[in-house]
Amino acid sequence: MADLKSRQLIYLKGFLFLMILLIAGGLILFETRSWQIAILLLLVVWSSARLYYFMFYVIEKYVDPEYKFAGIGSFLQYLFSRNNKS
């Protein structure tokens, strides 16, 4: 599959991800009606976003400029191959 190049489709894709996030989170909160679950859900969303940022930006810009992010699988492969070399 080719890379997405249309600016409008890229924005649409981001908007659809936002809608999935809001609807799924809303449904979880509606089902549980718990402040504890709401806080835990916020922590999961926040920490997963920070982990993704770490995997693709921090490693490439500050740790190893030769590494180019191509997805979570490529990061895990990079991580395990570095551990085997040490």
ZIDAHU-V476583 format. One record per residue. N is the residue number from 0. RES is the residue in one small letter. PHI is phi in radians with two decimals (none if undefined). Layout:
BEGIN
{{N RES PHI} {N RES PHI}}
END
This chain:
BEGIN
{{0 m none} {1 a -1.33} {2 d -1.15} {3 l -1.36} {4 k -2.04} {5 s -1.27} {6 r -1.03} {7 q -1.15} {8 l -1.19} {9 i -1.14} {10 y -1.11} {11 l -1.07} {12 k -1.07} {13 g -1.07} {14 f -1.11} {15 l -1.14} {16 f -1.09} {17 l -1.07} {18 m -1.11} {19 i -1.04} {20 l -1.02} {21 l -1.18} {22 i -1.19} {23 a -1.11} {24 g -1.09} {25 g -1.09} {26 l -1.15} {27 i -1.09} {28 l -1.16} {29 f -1.11} {30 e -1.25} {31 t -1.64} {32 r 0.86} {33 s -2.29} {34 w -1.17} {35 q -1.10} {36 i -1.13} {37 a -1.06} {38 i -1.17} {39 l -1.11} {40 l -1.11} {41 l -1.07} {42 l -1.13} {43 v -1.12} {44 v -1.12} {45 w -1.10} {46 s -1.21} {47 s -1.20} {48 a -1.14} {49 r -1.16} {50 l -1.11} {51 y -1.08} {52 y -1.02} {53 f -1.04} {54 m -1.13} {55 f -1.75} {56 y -1.82} {57 v -1.10} {58 i -1.07} {59 e -1.19} {60 k -1.54} {61 y -2.05} {62 v -1.81} {63 d -2.51} {64 p -1.09} {65 e -1.39} {66 y -1.31} {67 k -2.09} {68 f -1.20} {69 a -2.34} {70 g 2.28} {71 i -1.11} {72 g -1.06} {73 s -1.17} {74 f -1.16} {75 l -1.10} {76 q -1.09} {77 y -1.05} {78 l -1.10} {79 f -1.24} {80 s -1.24} {81 r -1.20} {82 n -1.17} {83 n -1.25} {84 k -1.34} {85 s -1.28}}
END
